[in-house]
Amino acid sequence: MRIISQYGNRFGICATGILICAAAAAGQIRAIHYDESKVPSYTLPDPLVLNDRGSVKDARTWREKRRPEILELFRREVYGRTPIGRPEGMTFKVFDEDRKALDGKATRKQVTVLFTGKEDGPSMDLLMYLPNGVKGPVPVFLVLNFQGNHAICSDPAIRLSQRWVRDKYPGVVDNRATEKSRGGAASRFPIERILAAGYGLATIYYGDLDPDFDDGFKNGVHAAFDNYPEGDRPGDAWGAIGAWAWGLSRGLDYLETDADVDARRVIVMGHSRLGKTALWAGAQDERFAIVISNNSGCGGAALSKRAFGETVARINASFPHWFCDNFNKYNDREQDLPLDQHMLIALIAPRPVYVASAEKDRWADPKGEFLSALHADPVYRLLGTDGLPVREMPAVDQPVHGTIGYHIRTGVHDVTDYDWQQYIAFADKHLKAAGKGTESSETIALPPPQTSGGMPLNEALAKRRTIRTFDNRPLSPELLSQLCWAAQGITEPGRGLRTAPSALAKYPLTVYVADAEGVYEYEPRPHALRRVKEVSPEQFRAIIGQGPARAAPVCLLLVIDLERMRPRPGDKSEQFALLEAGHVAQNVLLQATSLGLAAIPVGGVNDKAFGELLSLPPMARPVYLLPVGYPQRR
């Protein structure tokens, strides 16, 4: 029975119908229906009502109270708890790099991620294609695949997977890939379209993390990181979806070390069960800039309480290894769920999220997927975005692109060229055309910083003074490079550590550099400035405010974003972020002194004006301004 069900999502109602009829006849599982009139009456939990029945009326209450409550519900009742974050000993091994791949159109990289740092330990291979001829680090789509990295493209240089693979795929013999399986999934990965749009593609075989069959979690990362007594796996222990989502975050860990990748613009995307995975990964790991669910259905984007198409009981019977054991409590009892999937989408807010359905994929409940997006909308609007731009489900092939995007397209359960057209356009809207809500994404590489020599620390401490008079000489790129590096430059590339300490290495602080032509965001990796806003000289002087500081040629603005700290009730996230701003400011002041420059620490920053100028997210606020320049000549 379970073998037949593995084909249900791919081949639609036919194979699933055989399974459902047999199960229903045996009285095991409620019969599946595709009739709106048979959808039970249900009430969705309100994502903006706290467990104690209090209302969520502001971003801080969402961030500090309600969001942690919802995450806890999903960990306890649906996906299970991930027992480990980034392993302390994890290392990366780049075993292939070709700067002229695909007839010179791309750079191909292949990386083995050694989770414990040991060659004979658990690992996964990441395959990446990046567009050539594009300035600066590029945004990347990160996608798990079903058949092995070699199946996404016929490129013979891609390492052939040695892991277990389902026999149903082309070129797979006895659950092992052969040379004939190369390019078997290429239709779902339009690499040239992605590259032409200026994006990279990174992919990982999901079987590297956990083989997709019920083996009692004896293989994959579960075997390496589970620490439960024999036969005593708790009801909230992570399942396969939890392991696959964990692997996506470890892939992002690597991307943060790659100078060719803009790790702050990584889009996580998944199809079917891997669409469920992408949503769970994006809900937990807020480093993902955009989250995309393609035909994810039950346990993904579709509302469970509708019990339409695939149900909780059906999915748990067919795939007992996907979710935690506690999820079985809701077999044919969806109305008892203390949550539903609109709350999963809400956990991604205010970051952009896209939900996609297919007209003939009724098993995945397209209407239920749309309704999840719709009922997540209030959270997005609370956090200052436009949410989902429509109230009614759009017509087939009529996509809507707000901060929440949605489409239902012609066709069946698959990833098509049409889907990718929408995902690229959605990413352009949120990451490229507006440069994170601003006007430009031009990137300017800074000269390498000097990391040795210079004025001795004791001398710099003794000479540091607030100097309030500047002349009008511009700062050289070398001086600007040194100031930015002192603020937040990378000092340990492998781990991404920086010149200023950060609690739990969360780095909630961003450094902006403003001059009379524009505002730039400093990107520690790859030590560059990205223009985010053009300004006039008058606007620049208004940014600095009144007094002699207006004569400074450059200002560094420090912005903290508590979204990155994932604050919990009663913790000291804001205190830690403010302390980090102090560390960074002192670094800049001492560096300015050592370079013979004048600098002024300004704490009275106009939060509202800067927030509007830079289109900052709801939980971000400017806290420090540092005008810097040459001291006025006497």
C-alpha positions in Angstrom: 0.0 0.0 0.0 2.8 2.5 0.9 4.6 1.8 -2.4 1.5 2.7 -4.4 1.1 5.9 -2.4 4.6 7.1 -3.2 3.3 7.8 -6.7 0.2 9.6 -5.7 1.5 13.1 -5.8 3.2 12.7 -9.1 0.5 10.9 -11.1 -2.6 12.4 -9.5 -5.9 10.9 -8.5 -5.6 7.5 -10.3 -3.0 5.7 -8.2 -4.2 7.5 -5.0 -7.7 6.5 -5.7 -6.8 2.8 -5.6 -5.1 3.3 -2.3 -7.9 5.4 -0.8 -10.7 3.0 -1.8 -8.8 0.1 -0.2 -8.1 1.9 3.0 -11.7 3.3 3.2 -13.1 -0.2 2.6 -11.1 -1.5 5.5 -12.5 1.3 7.7 -9.0 2.7 8.4 -9.1 6.2 7.0 -11.9 8.6 6.1 -12.7 8.6 2.4 -10.9 11.3 0.3 -13.2 13.8 -1.4 -12.8 16.6 -4.0 -16.2 18.2 -3.4 -16.4 21.7 -1.8 -19.8 20.8 -0.4 -18.1 18.1 1.8 -15.6 20.4 3.3 -16.3 20.3 7.1 -17.2 23.4 9.0 -14.0 24.7 10.6 -12.6 27.6 12.6 -9.0 28.7 11.9 -6.9 29.8 14.9 -6.1 33.5 14.7 -2.4 34.1 14.3 -2.8 37.5 16.0 -4.3 36.1 19.2 -1.9 35.0 21.9 -2.2 31.8 23.9 -3.5 33.8 26.8 -6.2 35.3 24.5 -4.5 38.7 24.4 -4.4 40.5 21.0 -1.3 41.2 18.9 -1.4 44.8 18.0 2.2 45.7 17.2 5.3 44.2 15.6 7.1 43.9 18.9 4.4 41.7 20.4 4.4 39.5 17.3 8.1 39.2 17.4 8.6 38.6 21.1 5.4 36.7 22.0 3.2 35.4 19.3 5.8 34.2 16.8 7.6 32.1 19.4 4.3 30.6 20.4 3.4 29.5 16.9 6.9 28.1 16.2 6.6 26.0 19.4 3.2 24.6 18.2 4.7 23.5 14.9 7.7 22.0 16.6 5.6 20.1 19.1 2.7 19.0 16.9 3.8 18.8 13.3 7.4 18.8 12.2 9.2 18.0 15.4 12.2 19.6 17.1 15.5 19.9 15.4 18.0 18.8 18.0 21.0 20.7 16.5 21.7 24.0 14.7 24.9 24.5 12.9 27.3 21.7 14.1 30.4 23.2 15.7 32.8 21.1 13.7 31.1 21.5 10.3 33.5 22.2 7.3 33.2 22.9 3.6 35.3 21.2 0.9 35.1 22.7 -2.6 36.0 19.9 -4.9 35.1 21.4 -8.2 35.2 24.9 -9.6 34.9 25.7 -13.4 34.6 29.4 -14.4 33.7 28.5 -18.0 30.9 26.0 -17.5 27.9 25.7 -19.8 29.9 27.1 -22.8 31.2 30.0 -20.7 27.8 31.2 -19.4 28.3 30.1 -15.8 30.7 29.3 -13.0 30.0 25.8 -11.7 31.0 24.9 -8.1 30.6 21.6 -6.2 31.0 21.6 -2.5 30.9 18.8 0.1 29.5 19.9 3.4 31.0 17.7 6.1 28.6 18.1 9.0 31.0 16.8 11.7 34.1 17.9 9.8 35.0 14.2 9.2 35.4 12.7 5.7 33.7 9.5 6.9 30.9 11.3 8.7 27.5 12.5 7.4 27.7 15.0 4.5 25.9 16.5 1.6 27.0 17.7 -1.8 25.9 21.2 -3.0 26.0 22.0 -6.7 25.9 25.6 -7.8 25.8 27.5 -11.1 26.4 31.2 -11.0 26.0 33.6 -14.0 29.2 35.0 -15.6 29.3 38.6 -16.6 27.3 39.8 -13.6 28.9 42.4 -11.3 29.3 41.6 -7.7 27.9 38.8 -5.6 24.6 37.4 -7.0 21.3 36.3 -5.5 20.7 32.6 -5.5 17.8 30.2 -5.7 18.5 27.3 -3.2 16.5 24.2 -4.1 16.4 20.6 -2.8 16.1 18.0 -5.7 14.5 14.5 -5.8 16.9 12.5 -8.0 20.5 13.7 -7.3 22.4 16.7 -8.3 23.5 15.0 -11.6 19.8 14.8 -12.6 19.2 18.6 -12.8 21.5 19.0 -15.8 23.3 16.8 -18.4 26.7 18.4 -17.5 29.0 15.3 -17.3 31.2 17.1 -14.7 28.5 16.9 -12.0 29.3 14.2 -9.5 27.0 11.2 -9.8 25.1 10.6 -6.5 26.1 7.4 -4.7 23.1 7.6 -2.4 19.8 5.6 -2.4 17.4 6.9 -5.1 13.9 5.9 -5.9 13.7 3.3 -8.7 10.8 5.1 -10.4 13.2 7.7 -11.8 14.9 7.4 -15.2 18.2 5.7 -15.2 18.0 4.4 -11.7 18.8 0.7 -11.2 18.4 -1.1 -7.8 18.0 2.3 -6.1 21.3 3.6 -7.5 21.8 6.3 -10.1 23.6 5.4 -13.4 25.0 7.6 -16.2 21.6 7.3 -17.9 20.0 9.3 -15.1 22.0 12.5 -15.9 19.6 15.3 -16.8 16.5 13.3 -15.8 15.0 16.3 -13.9 16.3 19.0 -16.2 12.8 20.2 -17.1 12.3 21.4 -13.5 15.6 23.3 -13.4 15.7 25.8 -16.3 19.3 26.8 -15.5 19.8 29.1 -18.5 16.7 31.1 -17.8 17.8 31.5 -14.2 21.3 32.5 -15.2 20.1 35.0 -17.8 18.0 36.7 -15.2 21.1 37.3 -13.1 20.5 34.6 -10.5 22.5 31.6 -9.4 21.1 28.2 -8.7 22.2 26.0 -5.8 20.8 22.5 -5.3 21.2 19.6 -2.9 19.9 16.1 -3.2 17.4 15.5 -0.4 18.6 11.9 0.0 22.0 13.2 1.2 20.1 14.3 4.3 17.6 11.5 4.8 16.5 8.8 2.4 12.8 9.1 1.7 11.5 5.9 3.1 10.4 4.7 6.6 13.5 3.0 8.0 13.1 4.1 11.6 15.5 7.0 11.1 18.6 4.7 11.0 20.2 6.6 8.0 21.0 10.1 7.2 21.5 13.0 9.6 19.1 11.5 12.1 21.5 8.6 12.8 24.3 11.2 13.3 22.5 13.7 15.5 19.6 11.9 17.3 20.4 11.3 20.9 17.4 9.3 22.1 17.5 6.1 24.2 16.9 2.9 22.1 13.2 2.6 21.3 12.3 5.8 23.1 12.0 8.4 20.4 9.7 11.2 21.8 6.5 12.3 20.0 8.1 15.6 19.0 11.3 14.2 17.5 12.1 15.6 14.1 11.0 13.7 11.0 12.3 13.7 7.5 10.9 17.2 6.6 12.7 18.6 9.6 16.0 17.0 8.5 15.6 18.3 4.9 14.8 21.8 6.2 17.9 21.6 8.4 20.0 20.8 5.4 18.8 23.9 3.6 20.0 26.0 6.5 23.4 24.2 6.3 23.5 25.0 2.6 22.9 28.7 3.4 25.8 28.4 5.9 28.1 27.6 3.0 26.6 30.3 0.8 27.5 32.8 3.5 31.2 32.0 3.0 31.2 32.2 -0.8 32.3 35.7 -2.1 30.4 35.1 -5.4 27.1 34.8 -3.6 24.9 37.5 -2.0 23.9 35.4 1.0 21.4 38.1 2.1 19.4 37.4 -1.1 19.0 33.7 -1.1 15.5 32.4 -2.2 14.6 29.0 -0.8 12.2 27.1 -3.2 10.7 23.6 -3.1 8.2 21.4 -4.9 5.7 19.0 -3.4 7.1 17.5 -0.2 10.1 19.7 -0.7 7.7 22.7 -0.9 6.6 21.7 2.6 10.3 21.6 3.5 11.0 25.1 2.0 8.2 26.6 4.1 9.4 25.0 7.3 13.0 26.0 6.6 12.0 29.6 5.8 9.8 29.8 8.9 12.6 28.7 11.2 15.6 30.4 9.5 15.0 34.1 8.9 18.2 34.4 6.8 16.2 33.3 3.8 15.2 36.4 1.9 12.2 34.8 0.0 10.4 31.5 0.5 8.6 29.7 -2.4 6.2 26.8 -2.1 5.3 24.9 -5.3 2.3 22.5 -5.1 3.1 21.7 -1.4 -0.4 20.6 -0.4 -1.2 18.9 2.9 1.4 19.7 5.6 2.7 22.5 3.4 0.6 25.5 2.2 -2.9 23.8 2.2 -5.2 24.3 5.2 -5.4 20.9 7.0 -8.8 21.7 8.5 -10.5 21.6 5.0 -9.8 17.9 4.8 -9.9 18.2 1.0 -7.8 15.9 -1.2 -4.9 14.6 0.8 -5.6 14.6 4.5 -3.6 14.4 7.7 -4.5 10.8 8.1 -3.7 9.9 4.5 -0.3 11.6 4.6 0.7 10.1 7.9 -0.3 6.6 6.7 1.6 6.9 3.4 4.7 8.8 4.8 5.0 8.1 8.5 8.6 9.4 8.5 7.8 12.9 7.2 6.4 14.5 10.4 6.8 14.0 14.1 4.7 11.2 15.8 2.5 13.8 17.6 1.0 14.7 14.2 -0.8 11.4 14.2 -3.1 12.7 17.0 -4.9 14.6 14.3 -5.6 11.8 11.9 -9.3 12.3 10.8 -9.4 14.9 13.7 -8.1 18.0 11.9 -10.5 20.2 13.8 -8.5 19.5 17.0 -5.4 21.0 15.6 -4.3 24.1 17.6 -2.8 25.6 14.4 -3.1 25.5 10.7 -0.9 26.1 7.7 -1.7 29.8 7.3 0.2 30.2 10.6 3.2 28.6 8.9 3.1 31.2 6.2 2.7 33.9 8.8 6.0 32.8 10.5 7.8 34.0 7.3 6.4 37.5 7.6 7.5 40.2 6.7 9.7 38.5 4.2 8.2 37.8 0.8 6.6 34.4 0.3 5.1 32.8 -2.8 2.5 30.0 -2.9 1.8 28.2 -6.2 -0.9 25.7 -7.2 -1.9 23.8 -10.3 -5.4 23.5 -11.7 -5.4 19.7 -12.0 -3.5 19.0 -8.8 -6.6 18.7 -6.7 -4.8 16.2 -4.3 -2.9 19.3 -3.1 -6.0 21.4 -2.6 -5.3 24.6 -4.6 -8.1 26.5 -2.8 -6.7 25.5 0.5 -3.3 26.7 -0.5 -4.7 30.1 -1.6 -6.7 30.4 1.7 -3.6 29.8 3.7 -1.9 32.8 1.9 -5.1 34.9 2.5 -5.3 34.1 6.2 -1.6 34.9 6.7 -2.2 38.4 5.2 -3.2 40.1 8.5 0.3 39.4 10.0 2.0 40.8 6.9 -0.1 43.9 7.1 0.6 44.3 10.8 4.3 44.3 10.0 3.9 47.1 7.4 3.7 45.2 4.1 1.0 45.0 1.4 0.5 41.3 2.1 -1.7 39.5 -0.5 -3.2 42.0 -2.9 -6.5 40.1 -3.6 -9.3 38.8 -1.4 -10.6 36.3 -3.9 -8.8 33.4 -5.5 -7.4 34.6 -8.9 -8.3 32.9 -12.2 -6.0 30.3 -13.7 -2.8 31.8 -15.1 -3.5 35.2 -13.5 -0.7 35.6 -10.9 -0.7 38.2 -8.1 2.5 39.5 -6.7 2.4 41.4 -3.4 4.7 40.6 -0.5 2.6 37.4 -0.6 2.5 36.1 -4.1 0.1 33.4 -5.5 -0.9 31.7 -8.7 -2.8 28.7 -9.9 -1.6 27.6 -13.3 -2.9 25.3 -16.0 -1.6 21.8 -15.7 -0.7 19.1 -13.2 1.6 18.5 -10.1 5.0 19.6 -11.5 7.4 22.5 -11.7 7.1 24.2 -15.1 8.6 27.0 -17.0 5.6 29.1 -16.2 6.3 28.7 -12.5 9.9 29.8 -12.9 8.8 32.9 -14.8 6.7 33.9 -11.9 9.4 33.1 -9.3 12.0 35.1 -11.1 9.6 38.1 -11.6 8.7 37.9 -7.9 12.4 37.9 -6.9 13.1 40.8 -9.2 10.3 42.8 -7.6 11.6 42.2 -4.1 15.4 41.8 -4.4 16.6 43.4 -7.6 14.5 46.1 -9.1 14.0 47.8 -5.7 17.2 46.7 -4.1 15.5 45.6 -0.9 12.9 48.4 -1.1 15.2 51.1 -2.4 16.3 52.4 -5.8 19.4 50.6 -7.0 21.5 47.5 -6.5 24.8 48.8 -7.9 27.7 47.2 -6.0 31.1 48.9 -5.6 34.0 46.7 -4.5 36.3 48.3 -1.9 40.1 48.0 -1.9 41.4 45.3 0.4 41.8 46.6 4.0 45.1 46.7 5.9 44.9 44.2 8.7 48.3 44.9 10.2 50.5 47.8 11.1 49.1 51.3 11.6 49.0 53.3 14.8 49.4 51.3 18.0 46.2 50.8 20.0 47.4 52.6 23.1 48.3 55.6 21.0 45.0 55.6 19.2 43.1 55.4 22.6 45.2 58.3 24.0 44.6 60.5 20.9 40.9 59.8 20.3 38.9 63.0 20.5 35.6 64.2 19.1 36.6 66.6 16.4 33.7 68.7 15.1 35.2 70.7 12.2 35.8 69.2 8.8 37.2 70.4 5.5 35.5 69.4 2.2 38.1 66.9 0.9 36.5 63.6 -0.1 37.8 60.4 1.5 39.8 58.0 -0.8 38.4 54.5 -1.4 41.3 53.1 0.7 40.2 55.2 3.7 36.6 54.3 3.3 37.5 50.6 3.0 39.4 50.8 6.3 36.6 52.5 8.1 34.0 49.9 6.9 36.3 47.0 7.8 36.9 48.4 11.2 33.1 48.6 11.7 32.2 45.1 10.6 34.9 43.6 8.4 35.4 39.8 8.2 38.3 38.6 10.4 37.8 34.8 10.1 36.4 33.9 6.6 35.6 30.3 7.4 33.2 31.2 10.2 32.3 34.7 9.1 33.4 36.3 12.3 33.8 40.1 12.3 35.8 42.9 13.9 33.1 43.7 16.5 31.6 41.0 18.8 28.0 40.0 18.4 25.8 38.0 20.8 25.4 34.4 19.5 27.0 35.7 16.2 23.5 36.9 15.1 24.9 40.2 13.7 21.7 42.3 13.9 23.5 45.4 12.9 23.9 46.8 9.4 26.3 49.6 8.5 25.2 52.2 5.9 27.5 54.7 4.3 26.1 58.0 3.1 27.7 60.8 1.0 26.4 63.6 -1.2 25.5 61.2 -4.0 23.9 58.2 -2.3 23.4 55.8 0.6 25.2 52.5 0.5 24.9 49.3 2.5 28.2 47.8 3.6 28.4 44.1 2.8 31.1 42.5 4.9 31.4 39.7 2.5 32.7 40.4 -0.1 33.8 43.8 1.4 31.8 46.0 -0.9 29.2 48.9 -0.9 25.8 48.3 -2.5 24.0 51.5 -3.4 20.5 51.5 -2.0 19.4 55.1 -2.4 20.3 58.1 -4.5 20.3 61.4 -2.5 21.0 65.0 -3.3 23.6 67.1 -1.4 20.7 68.8 0.4 19.2 65.4 1.4 22.7 64.4 2.6 23.0 67.4 4.8 19.5 66.8 6.1 20.5 63.3 7.0 23.4 64.5 9.2 21.3 67.2 10.8 22.4 70.6 12.2 25.7 71.8 13.3 29.3 71.5 12.1 28.9 67.8 11.4 27.1 68.7 8.2 30.4 69.5 6.6 31.6 65.9 6.9 32.0 64.2 3.5 30.9 60.8 4.8 28.6 59.5 7.4 28.3 55.9 8.8 24.8 55.0 10.0 24.4 52.0 12.3 21.0 50.2 12.1 19.9 47.4 14.4 17.3 44.9 13.2 15.8 42.7 16.0 14.3 40.5 13.4 17.7 38.8 13.1 17.9 38.2 16.9 14.6 36.2 17.0 13.9 37.7 20.5 11.9 35.7 23.0 9.9 37.0 25.9 12.1 38.4 28.6 15.4 38.0 26.8 17.9 40.8 26.3 18.0 40.9 22.5 17.6 44.7 22.2 20.3 45.2 24.9 22.7 43.0 23.0 22.0 44.7 19.7 22.6 48.1 21.3 25.8 46.9 22.9 27.0 45.7 19.5 26.3 49.2 18.0 28.6 50.6 20.7 31.4 48.1 19.9 31.1 49.0 16.2 31.1 52.8 16.9 34.2 52.6 19.1 36.0 50.6 16.3 35.2 53.3 13.8 36.3 56.1 16.1 39.6 54.5 16.9 40.2 53.6 13.2 39.4 57.3 12.3 41.9 58.5 14.9 44.6 56.1 13.6 44.1 57.4 10.1 44.3 61.0 11.1 40.6 61.7 10.5 37.9 63.6 12.4 34.8 61.8 13.7 31.7 62.6 15.7 29.6 60.0 17.6 25.9 61.1 17.2 23.3 59.2 19.2 20.3 61.5 18.5 19.3 59.9 15.2 16.0 60.7 13.6 14.6 57.1 13.6 11.5 57.9 11.5 13.2 59.9 8.8 15.9 57.3 8.3 13.4 54.4 8.4 11.4 56.1 5.6 14.5 57.0 3.6 15.9 53.5 3.6 12.5 51.6 3.6 13.7 49.7 6.7 11.7 46.6 7.9 9.4 47.0 10.9 11.9 45.7 13.5 14.8 47.8 12.3 15.8 51.2 13.6 18.8 53.6 13.3 20.7 54.0 16.5 24.1 55.7 15.8 25.4 58.3 13.3 29.2 58.7 12.7 30.2 61.7 10.5 33.8 61.2 9.4 36.2 63.3 7.3 39.5 65.2 7.3 39.8 67.7 10.2 39.6 71.3 9.1 43.0 72.8 8.2 44.3 75.5 10.5 
